[in-house]
């Protein structure tokens, strides 16, 4: 509400009247970005990076350079992700099989593998455009830049928090809507809606409304090489593991894969068009890729039913700090998957719905 004096009572009146104040007030990157951003420098090491991610519970770290000179200022260089770090350390680090090269690896400076010139947005970028950038480029964080200076970041966690806030407002605006017949999301997106916020009371009700049904899964006797191939071909980060009856028994993520690959001693490749190309880059016939998924997969997997409330699932993703929820039936047979990317697509569609309702 720029150029106008903000009054909480006016906002409450608008909410009570079912007006779409949320979408009018929260429409640009500056409305959702994290401004207090902690950074590392090019001279910091992997060891420092590991400590940083644990202490701050983050998976992406903006990297800045600190040039010398009395008036020199730090400037944004790029991004280092938790997955980049996993690829630079050995699975034997700190264990019996540790070698000298493994302990030396964590002393590498970030300058060796920082991702330079990543996809970015400005504070004035529309949220819908920002989501498109994140989904289309398979990234979970975008730096917010002004004249190449870092002023904030937006992560997939911020998207989840946005949905949680949206749900709170949606509940305020949905009184009296419960008795109305449920409407199809596709109808709403085609323009058959007068109000976006009340319409949300009849869409995105359950996980089934947004889950991916065609899920590629593997059995636990497959190896690491196979799951890497499946991930790269499908451009996804999680593969559920099922038994002969298609019942869920585990899951493996790209982070699990990277934790079991050897130290990446070769020169770090720049960004590649191949999904996870530089992260999954291994020598031909690498022995580590023959490891069985039985020994790698995570067995204690949180999963939900198709009837699970959509916003409950979003809160689970946020509170448990996970990126996906397998969807099963009562017999634990896999029927779909809900990921943070699916949630981002849902938010993109919601903003599209609002624009149509205002046309």
C-alpha positions as CSV (number, residue, x, y, z in Angstrom):
1,X,0.0,0.0,0.0
2,X,2.6,2.6,-1.1
3,X,1.9,6.3,-0.8
4,X,-1.0,5.6,1.5
5,X,-1.1,5.4,5.3
6,X,-1.5,1.7,6.3
7,X,-4.3,0.9,8.7
8,X,-4.7,-2.6,10.0
9,X,-8.5,-2.1,10.4
10,X,-8.8,-1.4,6.7
11,X,-7.0,-4.6,5.9
12,X,-9.2,-6.6,8.2
13,X,-12.3,-5.0,6.6
14,X,-11.0,-6.1,3.2
15,X,-10.4,-9.6,4.4
16,X,-13.8,-9.9,6.0
17,X,-15.4,-8.7,2.7
18,X,-13.5,-11.4,0.8
19,X,-11.5,-8.9,-1.2
20,X,-8.3,-10.2,-2.9
21,X,-6.0,-8.0,-0.8
22,X,-3.3,-10.7,-0.5
23,X,-2.6,-10.8,-4.3
24,X,-2.7,-7.1,-4.6
25,X,-0.3,-6.6,-1.7
26,X,2.0,-9.6,-2.3
27,X,2.8,-9.6,-6.0
28,X,6.5,-8.7,-6.4
29,X,9.8,-10.3,-5.3
30,X,10.4,-7.5,-2.8
31,X,7.2,-8.6,-1.0
32,X,8.6,-12.1,-0.2
33,X,12.4,-12.0,-0.4
34,X,14.7,-12.6,2.6
35,X,16.6,-9.3,3.1
36,X,19.0,-10.3,5.9
37,X,21.3,-12.5,3.8
38,X,24.4,-14.1,5.2
39,X,27.2,-14.7,2.8
40,X,30.6,-16.4,2.4
41,X,33.6,-15.2,0.4
42,X,35.6,-16.8,-2.4
43,X,38.4,-17.4,0.1
44,X,36.3,-19.4,2.5
45,X,36.7,-23.1,2.4
46,X,34.4,-26.1,2.0
47,X,35.0,-26.9,5.7
48,X,33.7,-23.4,6.6
49,X,30.8,-23.9,4.2
50,X,29.7,-27.1,5.8
51,X,29.7,-25.4,9.2
52,X,27.8,-22.5,7.8
53,X,25.0,-24.7,6.4
54,X,24.6,-26.5,9.6
55,X,24.6,-23.5,11.8
56,X,22.2,-21.5,9.6
57,X,20.1,-24.5,8.4
58,X,20.4,-23.4,4.8
59,X,21.1,-25.2,1.5
60,X,22.3,-22.3,-0.7
61,X,24.9,-19.7,0.1
62,X,25.5,-16.5,-1.8
63,X,29.2,-15.9,-2.3
64,X,30.8,-12.4,-2.5
65,X,34.2,-11.1,-3.2
66,X,36.1,-8.7,-0.9
67,X,38.5,-6.8,-3.1
68,X,41.4,-4.9,-1.5
69,X,41.5,-1.1,-1.3
70,X,40.3,1.5,1.1
71,X,37.0,2.1,-0.6
72,X,36.4,-1.3,-2.2
73,X,33.1,-2.9,-1.4
74,X,32.0,-6.5,-1.5
75,X,30.2,-7.5,-4.6
76,X,28.1,-10.6,-5.5
77,X,29.9,-13.4,-7.4
78,X,27.6,-16.4,-7.3
79,X,26.1,-19.3,-5.4
80,X,27.3,-22.4,-3.7
81,X,24.8,-25.1,-2.9
82,X,24.8,-27.9,-0.4
83,X,24.9,-30.3,-3.3
84,X,28.0,-28.6,-4.7
85,X,29.7,-29.3,-1.4
86,X,28.6,-32.9,-1.3
87,X,30.2,-33.4,-4.7
88,X,33.5,-32.0,-3.4
89,X,33.9,-34.2,-0.4
90,X,34.4,-38.0,0.0
91,X,31.8,-40.3,1.5
92,X,34.8,-41.7,3.6
93,X,35.6,-38.3,5.2
94,X,35.9,-38.8,9.0
95,X,35.5,-42.6,8.6
96,X,37.9,-45.5,8.6
97,X,38.4,-45.4,4.9
98,X,39.4,-41.8,4.8
99,X,42.5,-40.9,2.7
100,X,44.8,-37.9,2.8
101,X,43.1,-36.5,-0.3
102,X,39.8,-36.6,1.5
103,X,40.9,-34.4,4.4
104,X,42.6,-32.0,1.9
105,X,39.5,-31.7,-0.1
106,X,37.6,-29.8,2.6
107,X,40.4,-27.1,2.6
108,X,39.5,-26.1,-1.0
109,X,38.4,-22.5,-1.4
110,X,34.9,-21.8,-2.7
111,X,36.4,-20.0,-5.7
112,X,37.1,-23.4,-7.2
113,X,33.5,-24.4,-7.7
114,X,31.2,-21.4,-7.1
115,X,28.4,-21.1,-9.7
116,X,28.9,-17.7,-11.3
117,X,26.3,-15.6,-12.9
118,X,23.3,-17.7,-11.7
119,X,19.7,-16.9,-12.7
120,X,18.6,-13.9,-10.7
121,X,15.7,-11.5,-10.3
122,X,15.2,-7.9,-9.1
123,X,13.0,-6.7,-6.3
124,X,10.4,-5.5,-8.9
125,X,10.2,-8.9,-10.7
126,X,6.6,-10.3,-10.5
127,X,6.3,-13.4,-8.3
128,X,4.8,-15.4,-11.1
129,X,7.8,-14.7,-13.3
130,X,10.2,-15.6,-10.5
131,X,8.4,-18.9,-10.0
132,X,8.8,-19.6,-13.7
133,X,12.5,-19.0,-13.5
134,X,12.9,-21.3,-10.6
135,X,10.8,-24.1,-12.1
136,X,12.1,-23.9,-15.6
137,X,15.7,-23.9,-14.5
138,X,15.3,-26.5,-11.7
139,X,16.6,-24.3,-9.0
140,X,15.4,-23.7,-5.4
141,X,17.0,-20.3,-4.8
142,X,17.4,-17.1,-6.7
143,X,19.5,-14.1,-5.7
144,X,17.8,-10.7,-5.8
145,X,20.1,-8.1,-7.4
146,X,20.0,-4.4,-7.9
147,X,22.8,-3.2,-10.2
148,X,24.6,-6.5,-9.6
149,X,24.5,-5.9,-5.8
150,X,22.9,-8.6,-3.6
151,X,19.8,-7.2,-1.8
152,X,18.0,-10.4,-0.9
153,X,17.3,-14.0,-1.9
154,X,14.1,-16.1,-2.5
155,X,14.1,-19.8,-1.8
156,X,11.6,-22.6,-2.2
157,X,11.1,-22.4,1.6
158,X,9.9,-18.8,1.1
159,X,7.4,-20.2,-1.4
160,X,6.1,-22.7,1.2
161,X,5.8,-19.9,3.8
162,X,3.9,-17.8,1.3
163,X,1.4,-20.6,0.8
164,X,1.0,-21.1,4.6
165,X,0.2,-17.4,5.0
166,X,-2.1,-17.6,2.0
167,X,-4.0,-20.5,3.7
168,X,-4.5,-18.4,6.8
169,X,-6.1,-15.6,4.8
170,X,-8.0,-18.1,2.6
171,X,-9.7,-19.5,5.7
172,X,-10.8,-16.0,6.7
173,X,-12.3,-15.4,3.3
174,X,-13.9,-18.9,2.9
175,X,-16.7,-18.6,5.5
176,X,-19.9,-19.5,3.9
177,X,-18.2,-21.1,0.9
178,X,-18.1,-24.6,2.3
179,X,-21.6,-25.4,1.0
180,X,-20.8,-24.4,-2.5
181,X,-20.2,-27.1,-5.1
182,X,-16.5,-27.8,-5.7
183,X,-15.2,-26.3,-8.9
184,X,-12.4,-27.6,-11.1
185,X,-9.1,-25.8,-11.1
186,X,-9.0,-25.8,-14.9
187,X,-12.4,-24.0,-15.1
188,X,-11.1,-21.3,-12.8
189,X,-7.9,-20.8,-14.8
190,X,-10.0,-20.5,-17.9
191,X,-11.5,-17.3,-16.5
192,X,-14.7,-18.6,-14.9
193,X,-14.0,-16.9,-11.6
194,X,-15.1,-13.6,-10.1
195,X,-12.8,-13.7,-7.0
196,X,-9.5,-15.5,-6.7
197,X,-9.4,-15.8,-2.9
198,X,-12.9,-17.3,-2.4
199,X,-12.3,-19.5,-5.3
200,X,-9.3,-21.1,-3.5
201,X,-11.7,-22.5,-1.0
202,X,-13.0,-24.9,-3.7
203,X,-9.6,-25.8,-5.3
204,X,-6.3,-27.2,-4.1
205,X,-8.2,-29.0,-1.3
206,X,-6.2,-32.2,-1.3
207,X,-2.9,-33.6,-2.3
208,X,-4.6,-35.3,-5.2
209,X,-5.3,-31.9,-6.8
210,X,-1.6,-31.2,-7.4
211,X,0.3,-34.5,-7.1
212,X,2.3,-35.9,-10.0
213,X,0.7,-39.3,-10.8
214,X,3.2,-40.6,-13.4
215,X,6.1,-41.4,-11.0
216,X,9.2,-43.2,-12.1
217,X,10.2,-45.6,-9.4
218,X,12.9,-48.3,-8.9
219,X,13.4,-51.4,-6.9
220,X,16.1,-51.6,-4.2
221,X,18.3,-54.1,-6.1
222,X,19.0,-51.4,-8.8
223,X,22.3,-49.5,-8.4
224,X,23.5,-45.9,-8.1
225,X,24.2,-45.7,-11.8
226,X,20.6,-46.5,-12.7
227,X,19.1,-43.9,-10.3
228,X,21.5,-41.2,-11.7
229,X,20.3,-42.1,-15.2
230,X,16.7,-41.9,-14.2
231,X,17.1,-38.6,-12.5
232,X,18.9,-37.0,-15.5
233,X,16.4,-38.3,-18.0
234,X,13.4,-37.2,-16.0
235,X,14.9,-34.0,-14.6
236,X,13.8,-34.7,-11.1
237,X,15.5,-35.0,-7.7
238,X,13.7,-37.9,-6.0
239,X,13.1,-41.5,-6.9
240,X,10.8,-43.6,-4.7
241,X,11.8,-47.2,-4.2
242,X,9.1,-49.9,-4.2
243,X,8.9,-53.6,-3.8
244,X,7.4,-56.2,-6.3
245,X,3.9,-55.2,-5.2
246,X,4.7,-51.5,-5.9
247,X,4.5,-50.7,-2.2
248,X,6.7,-47.9,-1.0
249,X,9.8,-49.1,0.9
250,X,12.2,-46.1,0.6
251,X,13.3,-43.1,-1.3
252,X,16.5,-41.7,-2.7
253,X,17.3,-38.1,-3.5
254,X,20.0,-36.4,-5.5
255,X,21.7,-35.5,-2.2
256,X,21.8,-39.1,-1.3
257,X,23.5,-39.9,-4.6
258,X,26.1,-37.2,-4.2
259,X,26.9,-38.3,-0.6
260,X,28.0,-41.7,-2.1
261,X,30.1,-40.5,-5.0
262,X,33.8,-40.1,-4.7
263,X,35.6,-36.8,-4.3
264,X,35.4,-34.8,-7.5
265,X,39.1,-34.3,-8.1
266,X,38.8,-33.2,-11.7
267,X,38.4,-29.5,-12.7
268,X,34.9,-28.4,-11.8
269,X,32.8,-27.9,-15.0
270,X,30.9,-24.7,-15.5
271,X,27.1,-24.8,-15.6
272,X,25.9,-27.4,-18.1
273,X,22.6,-27.9,-19.9
274,X,22.5,-31.5,-18.8
275,X,20.4,-31.8,-15.6
276,X,22.8,-32.4,-12.7
277,X,25.5,-32.8,-15.4
278,X,28.4,-31.5,-13.4
279,X,27.2,-33.0,-10.1
280,X,26.9,-36.5,-11.5
281,X,30.1,-36.3,-13.5
282,X,32.1,-39.4,-12.7
283,X,34.9,-41.3,-14.4
284,X,33.8,-44.2,-16.7
285,X,33.2,-47.4,-14.9
286,X,33.4,-45.7,-11.5
287,X,33.1,-48.5,-8.9
288,X,31.0,-46.3,-6.6
289,X,28.1,-46.2,-9.1
290,X,27.6,-49.9,-8.8
291,X,26.4,-49.6,-5.2
292,X,23.0,-51.1,-4.5
293,X,20.1,-48.8,-3.7
294,X,19.4,-51.2,-0.8
295,X,22.3,-49.7,1.1
296,X,21.7,-46.1,0.1
297,X,18.0,-45.4,0.2
298,X,16.2,-43.9,3.2
299,X,13.6,-46.2,4.6
300,X,11.8,-44.1,7.1
301,X,9.8,-42.1,4.6
302,X,7.1,-39.7,5.5
303,X,4.2,-40.2,3.1
304,X,0.5,-39.1,2.8
305,X,-2.8,-40.3,1.3
306,X,-4.3,-38.6,-1.8
307,X,-7.0,-37.2,0.5
308,X,-4.5,-35.4,2.7
309,X,-5.4,-31.7,3.0
310,X,-3.2,-29.7,0.5
311,X,-2.2,-27.1,3.0
312,X,-1.4,-29.7,5.6
313,X,1.0,-31.2,3.1
314,X,2.6,-27.8,2.5
315,X,3.1,-27.3,6.2
316,X,4.7,-30.8,6.4
317,X,7.2,-29.9,3.7
318,X,8.0,-26.7,5.5
319,X,8.2,-27.9,9.1
320,X,10.0,-31.1,8.3
321,X,12.4,-29.3,5.9
322,X,11.9,-31.9,3.2
323,X,11.4,-31.5,-0.6
324,X,8.9,-34.2,-1.4
325,X,6.1,-36.4,-0.1
326,X,5.3,-39.7,-1.7
327,X,1.5,-40.3,-2.0
328,X,0.3,-43.8,-1.3
329,X,-3.0,-45.6,-0.9
330,X,-4.2,-47.4,2.3
331,X,-2.0,-50.4,1.4
332,X,1.1,-48.2,1.0
333,X,1.1,-48.6,-2.8
334,X,2.6,-45.6,-4.5
335,X,0.1,-43.5,-6.4
336,X,1.9,-40.2,-6.8
337,X,4.4,-37.7,-5.5
338,X,4.1,-34.1,-4.3
339,X,7.3,-32.0,-4.4
340,X,8.2,-28.4,-3.6
341,X,8.3,-27.9,-7.4
342,X,4.6,-29.0,-7.6
343,X,3.8,-26.5,-4.9
344,X,5.6,-23.7,-6.8
345,X,3.6,-24.6,-9.9
346,X,0.5,-24.4,-7.8
347,X,1.4,-20.9,-6.6
348,X,2.1,-19.9,-10.2
349,X,-1.3,-21.0,-11.2
350,X,-2.9,-19.2,-8.3
351,X,-1.4,-15.9,-9.3
352,X,-2.6,-16.6,-12.9
353,X,-6.1,-17.2,-11.5
354,X,-6.0,-13.8,-9.7
355,X,-5.0,-12.0,-12.9
356,X,-7.9,-13.6,-14.8
357,X,-10.3,-12.7,-12.1
358,X,-9.2,-9.0,-12.4
359,X,-9.4,-8.9,-16.2
